[in-house]
């Protein structure tokens, strides 16, 4: 794996592991209305990041991996805000949809495939 991909994978894994305590406490619906917003926002952030990171010095897949990490960081920040300031809970389902959106946006905006 390239030097860029490893940190992005570690970050993504850390974000998911940080939500493990919420696994049994997540009452949200997998097909709830907010999941579309999570998917769309993550896809847009990852696509924009992939476009900006594509400087020619990294491999296309390296830029895509980094952009997934960027989008997941925003998603984790939103979940942190929800849990600590909005009176809501950390949703691993939201994070899973964030990851799906981030992967979609990163692959759509890069030449990785």
Buried (B, 14 or more C-beta within 10 A) or exposed (E): EEEBBEEBBEBBEEBBEBBEEBEEEBEBEEEBEEBEBBBBBBBBBBBBBBBEBBEEEBBBBBBBBBBBBBBBBBBBEBBEEBBEEEEEBBBBBBBBBBBBBBBBBBBBBBEBE
